[in-house]
Amino acid sequence: MDTEISRLRLAFEQHMREINRETLNPLIDELSLEDLEPMQHLVAQARGNYLTAFLEIAGSVEPGQMPDDTEIKKLHQHRVRYDELLAAAQALETAIQPGYLDVTFDKDS
């Protein structure tokens, strides 16, 4: 029984890899590390903006007080932007790792 389940899982995983590659690979041109760099910069910049906004708010609030609604809204917008960009970058990484997408590596790097 365990052997059958293991075979089923392996077959399922292989089928899932094939379906994902057949679906995703035609949608996205072959990527290089150079192509991925702007995406990495977006995530890093969004993270920096979010953390900077938090530090600014923390530095401007009097002890014992809380940030006002405007400050919280600004912080929330930064977090949503960062979370969304991070999720997209992670989804791309998840698609690259099992080979759903083609990635070239420059030999000079």
DSSP file with accessible surface (Angstrom, degrees, kcal/mol):
  #  RESIDUE AA STRUCTURE BP1 BP2  ACC     N-H-->O    O-->H-N    N-H-->O    O-->H-N    TCO  KAPPA ALPHA  PHI   PSI    X-CA   Y-CA   Z-CA
    1    1 A M     >        0   0  163      0, 0.0     4,-2.2     0, 0.0     5,-0.2   0.000 360.0 360.0 360.0 -45.6    0.0    0.0    0.0
    2    2 A D  H  >  +     0   0  129      1,-0.2     4,-2.5     2,-0.2     5,-0.2   0.869 360.0  53.0 -63.5 -36.4    2.8    2.5    0.9
    3    3 A T  H  > S+     0   0   85      2,-0.2     4,-2.5     1,-0.2    -1,-0.2   0.910 108.7  49.3 -64.8 -41.8    4.6    1.6   -2.3
    4    4 A E  H  > S+     0   0  130      2,-0.2     4,-2.5     1,-0.2    -2,-0.2   0.910 111.2  49.2 -63.8 -42.2    1.4    2.4   -4.3
    5    5 A I  H  X S+     0   0   82     -4,-2.2     4,-2.8     2,-0.2    -2,-0.2   0.918 110.9  50.2 -64.3 -41.9    1.0    5.7   -2.6
    6    6 A S  H  X S+     0   0   63     -4,-2.5     4,-2.5     1,-0.2    -2,-0.2   0.918 111.7  47.9 -62.7 -42.9    4.6    6.6   -3.2
    7    7 A R  H  X S+     0   0  166     -4,-2.5     4,-2.7     2,-0.2    -1,-0.2   0.905 111.5  50.6 -63.7 -42.0    4.2    5.7   -6.9
    8    8 A L  H  X S+     0   0  121     -4,-2.5     4,-2.8     2,-0.2    -2,-0.2   0.931 110.9  48.7 -61.4 -45.0    1.0    7.7   -7.1
    9    9 A R  H  X S+     0   0  151     -4,-2.8     4,-2.8     2,-0.2    -2,-0.2   0.922 112.3  48.1 -61.7 -44.0    2.7   10.7   -5.5
   10   10 A L  H  X S+     0   0  114     -4,-2.5     4,-2.5     2,-0.2    -1,-0.2   0.924 113.4  47.2 -63.1 -43.6    5.7   10.5   -7.8
   11   11 A A  H  X S+     0   0   59     -4,-2.7     4,-2.6     2,-0.2    -2,-0.2   0.910 112.8  49.9 -63.5 -42.1    3.4   10.2  -10.9
   12   12 A F  H  X S+     0   0  127     -4,-2.8     4,-2.6    -5,-0.2    -2,-0.2   0.934 111.6  47.8 -61.9 -45.9    1.3   13.2   -9.6
   13   13 A E  H  X S+     0   0   74     -4,-2.8     4,-2.4     2,-0.2    -2,-0.2   0.906 112.7  48.8 -63.9 -40.8    4.4   15.3   -9.1
   14   14 A Q  H  X S+     0   0   82     -4,-2.5     4,-2.4     2,-0.2    -1,-0.2   0.933 112.2  48.4 -64.4 -43.9    5.8   14.5  -12.5
   15   15 A H  H  X S+     0   0  105     -4,-2.6     4,-2.6     1,-0.2    -2,-0.2   0.909 110.8  51.2 -62.7 -41.6    2.4   15.3  -14.1
   16   16 A M  H  X S+     0   0   76     -4,-2.6     4,-2.6     2,-0.2     5,-0.2   0.914 109.5  50.3 -63.2 -42.1    2.2   18.6  -12.2
   17   17 A R  H  X S+     0   0   89     -4,-2.4     4,-2.6     1,-0.2     5,-0.2   0.931 111.7  48.2 -61.1 -45.4    5.7   19.5  -13.4
   18   18 A E  H  X S+     0   0   81     -4,-2.4     4,-2.8     2,-0.2    -2,-0.2   0.928 112.8  47.4 -62.2 -44.8    4.8   18.7  -17.0
   19   19 A I  H  X S+     0   0   67     -4,-2.6     4,-2.0     1,-0.2     5,-0.2   0.929 113.4  48.0 -64.2 -43.8    1.6   20.7  -16.8
   20   20 A N  H  X S+     0   0   44     -4,-2.6     4,-3.2    -5,-0.2     5,-0.5   0.921 113.7  46.5 -64.6 -43.1    3.3   23.7  -15.2
   21   21 A R  H  X S+     0   0   89     -4,-2.6     4,-1.8    -5,-0.2    -2,-0.2   0.943 113.2  49.2 -64.8 -44.8    6.1   23.7  -17.8
   22   22 A E  H  < S+     0   0  133     -4,-2.8    -1,-0.2    -5,-0.2    -2,-0.2   0.837 120.0  38.6 -61.8 -32.8    3.7   23.3  -20.7
   23   23 A T  H  < S+     0   0   79     -4,-2.0     4,-0.4    -5,-0.2    -2,-0.2   0.918 124.8  32.5 -84.3 -48.2    1.6   26.2  -19.3
   24   24 A L  H >X S+     0   0   46     -4,-3.2     4,-1.4    -5,-0.2     3,-0.9   0.882 105.9  65.1 -82.5 -40.9    4.2   28.6  -18.0
   25   25 A N  T 3< S+     0   0   37     -4,-1.8     3,-0.4    -5,-0.5    -1,-0.2   0.884 102.3  48.5 -58.9 -40.8    7.1   28.2  -20.3
   26   26 A P  T 34 S+     0   0  100      0, 0.0    -1,-0.3     0, 0.0    -2,-0.2   0.784 109.7  55.2 -69.2 -21.3    5.4   29.5  -23.5
   27   27 A L  T <4 S+     0   0  130     -3,-0.9     2,-0.5    -4,-0.4    -2,-0.2   0.774 108.4  47.4 -79.8 -27.6    4.1   32.6  -21.6
   28   28 A I  S  < S-     0   0   64     -4,-1.4    74,-0.3    -3,-0.4    -1,-0.2  -0.967  83.5-127.3-124.5 122.5    7.4   33.8  -20.3
   29   29 A D        -     0   0  139     -2,-0.5    -2,-0.0     1,-0.2    72,-0.0  -0.203  50.3 -72.4 -59.7 157.9   10.5   34.2  -22.5
   30   30 A E        -     0   0  115      1,-0.1     2,-0.3    73,-0.1    73,-0.2  -0.230  58.2-142.6 -52.1 134.4   13.7   32.6  -21.4
   31   31 A L  E     -a  103   0A  18     71,-2.8    73,-3.1    -3,-0.1     2,-0.3  -0.746  13.7-162.0-104.6 152.1   15.1   34.5  -18.5
   32   32 A S  E  >  -a  104   0A  25     -2,-0.3     4,-1.5    71,-0.2     3,-0.2  -0.802  39.2-104.6-119.7 168.5   18.7   35.4  -17.6
   33   33 A L  H  > S+     0   0   79     71,-0.8     4,-1.2    -2,-0.3     3,-0.2   0.879 124.6  57.2 -59.7 -34.3   20.1   36.5  -14.3
   34   34 A E  H  4 S+     0   0  153      1,-0.2     3,-0.3     2,-0.2    -1,-0.2   0.879 103.6  52.6 -63.4 -38.2   20.2   39.9  -15.8
   35   35 A D  H  4 S+     0   0   68     -3,-0.2     4,-0.4     1,-0.2    -1,-0.2   0.827 108.7  50.9 -65.0 -32.3   16.5   39.8  -16.5
   36   36 A L  H  X S+     0   0   22     -4,-1.5     4,-1.9     1,-0.2     3,-0.5   0.739  90.6  79.6 -79.4 -22.4   15.8   38.9  -12.9
   37   37 A E  H  X S+     0   0   96     -4,-1.2     4,-2.5    -3,-0.3     5,-0.2   0.886  87.8  53.3 -58.3 -44.5   17.8   41.7  -11.4
   38   38 A P  H  > S+     0   0   78      0, 0.0     4,-2.1     0, 0.0    -1,-0.2   0.886 109.2  51.1 -60.4 -33.7   15.2   44.5  -11.9
   39   39 A M  H  > S+     0   0   70     -3,-0.5     4,-2.0    -4,-0.4    -2,-0.2   0.909 109.1  49.9 -67.9 -40.2   12.7   42.3  -10.0
   40   40 A Q  H  X S+     0   0  123     -4,-1.9     4,-2.4     1,-0.2    -1,-0.2   0.898 109.8  51.5 -64.7 -38.7   15.1   41.8   -7.2
   41   41 A H  H  X S+     0   0  112     -4,-2.5     4,-2.9     2,-0.2     5,-0.2   0.886 106.6  54.5 -65.1 -39.6   15.7   45.6   -7.0
   42   42 A L  H  X S+     0   0   98     -4,-2.1     4,-2.6     2,-0.2    -2,-0.2   0.932 110.5  45.3 -58.7 -47.0   11.9   46.2   -6.9
   43   43 A V  H  X S+     0   0   13     -4,-2.0     4,-2.6     2,-0.2     5,-0.2   0.937 114.3  48.4 -64.1 -44.1   11.5   43.9   -3.9
   44   44 A A  H  X S+     0   0   52     -4,-2.4     4,-2.7     1,-0.2    -2,-0.2   0.916 112.9  47.9 -63.2 -42.5   14.5   45.4   -2.1
   45   45 A Q  H  X S+     0   0  118     -4,-2.9     4,-2.8     2,-0.2    -1,-0.2   0.918 112.0  49.3 -65.2 -42.4   13.3   49.0   -2.7
   46   46 A A  H  X S+     0   0    4     -4,-2.6     4,-2.3    -5,-0.2    36,-0.2   0.910 111.5  49.5 -63.8 -40.3    9.8   48.2   -1.5
   47   47 A R  H  X S+     0   0   99     -4,-2.6     4,-2.8    -5,-0.2     5,-0.3   0.940 112.1  48.7 -62.0 -45.0   11.3   46.5    1.6
   48   48 A G  H  X S+     0   0   27     -4,-2.7     4,-2.7     1,-0.2    -2,-0.2   0.911 111.1  49.4 -62.1 -41.9   13.4   49.6    2.2
   49   49 A N  H  X S+     0   0   55     -4,-2.8     4,-2.4     2,-0.2    -1,-0.2   0.905 112.1  48.8 -64.1 -41.2   10.5   52.0    1.7
   50   50 A Y  H  X S+     0   0   58     -4,-2.3     4,-2.2    28,-0.2    -2,-0.2   0.952 115.0  43.4 -63.8 -48.7    8.3   50.0    4.1
   51   51 A L  H  X S+     0   0   88     -4,-2.8     4,-2.7     1,-0.2    -2,-0.2   0.900 113.3  51.8 -67.4 -38.0   11.0   49.9    6.8
   52   52 A T  H  X S+     0   0   69     -4,-2.7     4,-2.6    -5,-0.3    -1,-0.2   0.919 109.1  50.5 -63.4 -43.0   11.9   53.5    6.3
   53   53 A A  H  X S+     0   0    2     -4,-2.4     4,-2.4    -5,-0.2    -1,-0.2   0.915 111.1  49.4 -61.0 -41.9    8.3   54.5    6.7
   54   54 A F  H  X S+     0   0  108     -4,-2.2     4,-3.0     1,-0.2    -2,-0.2   0.938 111.5  47.9 -63.1 -45.7    8.0   52.5    9.9
   55   55 A L  H  X S+     0   0  118     -4,-2.7     4,-2.2     1,-0.2    -2,-0.2   0.895 111.2  51.3 -64.3 -38.0   11.2   54.0   11.3
   56   56 A E  H  X S+     0   0  108     -4,-2.6     4,-1.1     2,-0.2    -1,-0.2   0.921 112.5  45.8 -63.4 -44.2   10.0   57.5   10.5
   57   57 A I  H >X S+     0   0   12     -4,-2.4     4,-1.2     1,-0.2     3,-0.8   0.944 112.4  50.5 -64.0 -46.2    6.6   56.9   12.2
   58   58 A A  H 3< S+     0   0   58     -4,-3.0     3,-0.3     1,-0.3    -1,-0.2   0.873 111.3  49.6 -61.0 -35.5    8.3   55.4   15.2
   59   59 A G  H 3< S+     0   0   69     -4,-2.2    -1,-0.3    -5,-0.2    -2,-0.2   0.692 112.0  47.7 -76.8 -17.4   10.6   58.4   15.5
   60   60 A S  H << S+     0   0   66     -4,-1.1     2,-0.4    -3,-0.8    -1,-0.2   0.593  90.2  92.0-100.2 -11.2    7.8   60.9   15.2
   61   61 A V  S  < S-     0   0   33     -4,-1.2     3,-0.1    -3,-0.3    -4,-0.0  -0.701  77.0-122.7 -90.2 132.3    5.4   59.5   17.8
   62   62 A E    >   -     0   0  135     -2,-0.4     3,-2.4     4,-0.1    -2,-0.1  -0.393  43.2 -84.7 -67.3 147.9    5.7   60.7   21.4
   63   63 A P  T 3  S+     0   0  119      0, 0.0    -1,-0.1     0, 0.0     3,-0.1  -0.266 118.5  20.0 -53.8 135.1    6.3   58.0   24.0
   64   64 A G  T 3  S+     0   0   83      1,-0.3     2,-0.2    -3,-0.1    -2,-0.1   0.355 107.3 103.6  85.8  -7.4    3.0   56.5   25.1
   65   65 A Q    <   -     0   0  127     -3,-2.4    -1,-0.3     0, 0.0    -4,-0.1  -0.651  61.4-137.1-102.9 164.7    1.2   57.6   21.9
   66   66 A M        -     0   0  158     -2,-0.2    -4,-0.1    -3,-0.1    -8,-0.0  -0.847  32.5 -91.9-116.2 156.0    0.2   55.7   18.8
   67   67 A P        -     0   0   31      0, 0.0    -1,-0.1     0, 0.0     2,-0.0  -0.290  47.0-112.9 -61.4 150.2    0.6   56.7   15.2
   68   68 A D     >  -     0   0   84      1,-0.1     4,-2.3     4,-0.0     5,-0.2  -0.262  32.2 -95.8 -80.0 173.8   -2.5   58.5   13.7
   69   69 A D  H  > S+     0   0  143      1,-0.2     4,-2.6     2,-0.2     5,-0.2   0.851 123.1  55.1 -60.9 -35.5   -4.7   57.0   11.0
   70   70 A T  H  > S+     0   0  109      2,-0.2     4,-2.3     1,-0.2    -1,-0.2   0.923 109.3  46.7 -64.4 -43.7   -2.8   58.8    8.2
   71   71 A E  H  > S+     0   0   48      2,-0.2     4,-2.5     1,-0.2    -2,-0.2   0.911 113.1  49.0 -65.4 -41.2    0.5   57.4    9.3
   72   72 A I  H  X S+     0   0   79     -4,-2.3     4,-3.0     2,-0.2    -2,-0.2   0.908 109.7  52.1 -65.6 -39.6   -1.0   53.9    9.6
   73   73 A K  H  X S+     0   0  136     -4,-2.6     4,-2.4     2,-0.2    -1,-0.2   0.928 110.2  48.5 -62.8 -43.4   -2.5   54.2    6.1
   74   74 A K  H  X S+     0   0   88     -4,-2.3     4,-2.0     2,-0.2    -2,-0.2   0.936 113.0  47.3 -61.3 -45.7    0.8   55.2    4.7
   75   75 A L  H  X S+     0   0   28     -4,-2.5     4,-2.4     1,-0.2    -2,-0.2   0.916 110.6  52.9 -62.6 -41.4    2.6   52.3    6.4
   76   76 A H  H  X S+     0   0   93     -4,-3.0     4,-2.9     1,-0.2     5,-0.2   0.911 106.9  51.9 -61.0 -43.8   -0.2   49.9    5.2
   77   77 A Q  H  X S+     0   0   96     -4,-2.4     4,-2.2     1,-0.2    -1,-0.2   0.908 110.1  49.1 -61.2 -40.3    0.3   51.0    1.6
   78   78 A H  H  X S+     0   0   36     -4,-2.0     4,-2.6     2,-0.2   -28,-0.2   0.906 112.2  48.5 -64.7 -41.3    4.0   50.4    1.9
   79   79 A R  H  X S+     0   0   91     -4,-2.4     4,-3.5     2,-0.2     5,-0.3   0.931 110.3  50.1 -66.4 -43.9    3.4   46.9    3.3
   80   80 A V  H  X S+     0   0   66     -4,-2.9     4,-2.5     2,-0.2     5,-0.2   0.933 112.6  47.7 -60.3 -44.4    0.9   46.0    0.7
   81   81 A R  H  X S+     0   0  134     -4,-2.2     4,-2.3    -5,-0.2     5,-0.2   0.947 115.6  44.5 -61.7 -47.0    3.3   47.0   -2.1
   82   82 A Y  H  X S+     0   0   32     -4,-2.6     4,-2.9   -36,-0.2     5,-0.2   0.950 114.0  49.1 -63.3 -48.6    6.2   45.1   -0.4
   83   83 A D  H  X S+     0   0   66     -4,-3.5     4,-2.6     1,-0.2    -1,-0.2   0.899 112.5  48.2 -58.7 -42.4    4.1   42.0    0.2
   84   84 A E  H  X S+     0   0  131     -4,-2.5     4,-2.2    -5,-0.3    -1,-0.2   0.930 114.1  45.0 -67.5 -44.5    2.7   41.9   -3.3
   85   85 A L  H  X S+     0   0   51     -4,-2.3     4,-2.4    -5,-0.2    -2,-0.2   0.909 114.3  49.6 -66.6 -39.6    6.1   42.4   -4.9
   86   86 A L  H  X S+     0   0   38     -4,-2.9     4,-2.7    -5,-0.2     5,-0.2   0.929 110.2  50.5 -63.7 -44.2    7.7   39.8   -2.6
   87   87 A A  H  X S+     0   0   46     -4,-2.6     4,-2.4    -5,-0.2    -2,-0.2   0.908 111.1  49.2 -61.2 -40.8    4.9   37.3   -3.3
   88   88 A A  H  X S+     0   0   57     -4,-2.2     4,-2.3     2,-0.2    -1,-0.2   0.925 111.5  48.7 -65.5 -42.8    5.4   37.8   -7.1
   89   89 A A  H  X S+     0   0   33     -4,-2.4     4,-2.5     1,-0.2    -2,-0.2   0.908 112.5  48.6 -63.7 -40.1    9.2   37.3   -6.7
   90   90 A Q  H  X S+     0   0   97     -4,-2.7     4,-2.7     2,-0.2    -1,-0.2   0.892 109.6  52.3 -67.5 -37.2    8.6   34.1   -4.7
   91   91 A A  H  X S+     0   0   60     -4,-2.4     4,-1.6     2,-0.2    -2,-0.2   0.902 110.5  48.5 -64.7 -39.5    6.1   32.8   -7.2
   92   92 A L  H  X S+     0   0   34     -4,-2.3     4,-1.9     2,-0.2    -2,-0.2   0.935 111.7  48.9 -65.3 -44.4    8.7   33.4  -10.0
   93   93 A E  H  X S+     0   0  106     -4,-2.5     4,-2.6     1,-0.2    -2,-0.2   0.918 109.4  53.0 -60.5 -41.5   11.4   31.6   -7.9
   94   94 A T  H  < S+     0   0   86     -4,-2.7    -1,-0.2     1,-0.2    -2,-0.2   0.830 110.2  48.2 -63.8 -31.9    9.0   28.8   -7.3
   95   95 A A  H  <>S+     0   0   12     -4,-1.6     5,-1.5    -5,-0.2     6,-0.9   0.802 113.5  47.5 -78.0 -28.4    8.4   28.5  -11.1
   96   96 A I  H ><5S+     0   0   41     -4,-1.9     3,-1.8     4,-0.2    -2,-0.2   0.916 100.4  64.7 -78.4 -43.8   12.1   28.5  -11.8
   97   97 A Q  T 3<5S+     0   0  138     -4,-2.6    -2,-0.1     1,-0.3    -1,-0.1   0.874 106.7  39.2 -53.5 -48.5   13.3   26.0   -9.3
   98   98 A P  T 3 5S-     0   0   54      0, 0.0    -1,-0.3     0, 0.0    -2,-0.1   0.462 120.8-103.2 -84.6   3.7   11.5   22.9  -10.7
   99   99 A G  T < 5S+     0   0   30     -3,-1.8    -3,-0.2    -4,-0.1    -2,-0.1   0.715  78.3 135.5  88.6  20.9   12.3   24.0  -14.3
  100  100 A Y  S   <S+     0   0   35     -5,-1.5     2,-0.3    -6,-0.2   -75,-0.3   0.818  75.4  39.8 -66.9 -30.5    8.9   25.3  -15.3
  101  101 A L  S    S-     0   0    7     -6,-0.9     2,-0.4    -5,-0.1    -2,-0.1  -0.914  89.0-117.8-119.4 148.1   10.7   28.3  -16.9
  102  102 A D        -     0   0   53     -2,-0.3   -71,-2.8   -74,-0.3     2,-0.4  -0.707  31.4-177.7 -86.1 132.0   13.9   28.4  -18.8
  103  103 A V  E     -a   31   0A  30     -2,-0.4     2,-0.3   -73,-0.2   -71,-0.2  -0.999  11.2-152.8-130.5 130.6   16.8   30.4  -17.2
  104  104 A T  E     -a   32   0A  52    -73,-3.1   -71,-0.8    -2,-0.4     2,-0.5  -0.772   6.0-146.2-101.0 150.8   20.2   30.9  -18.8
  105  105 A F        -     0   0  143     -2,-0.3     2,-0.3   -73,-0.2   -73,-0.0  -0.967  17.5-128.0-118.4 122.9   23.3   31.6  -16.9
  106  106 A D    >   -     0   0   94     -2,-0.5     3,-1.6     1,-0.2   -74,-0.0  -0.534  12.0-143.5 -69.0 128.2   25.9   33.8  -18.4
  107  107 A K  T 3  S+     0   0  202     -2,-0.3    -1,-0.2     1,-0.3    -2,-0.0   0.718  97.8  61.4 -67.4 -19.6   29.3   32.0  -18.3
  108  108 A D  T 3         0   0  148      0, 0.0    -1,-0.3     0, 0.0    -2,-0.1   0.589 360.0 360.0 -82.6 -11.7   31.1   35.2  -17.6
  109  109 A S    <         0   0  114     -3,-1.6    -4,-0.0     0, 0.0     0, 0.0  -0.414 360.0 360.0 -75.4 360.0   29.2   35.7  -14.3
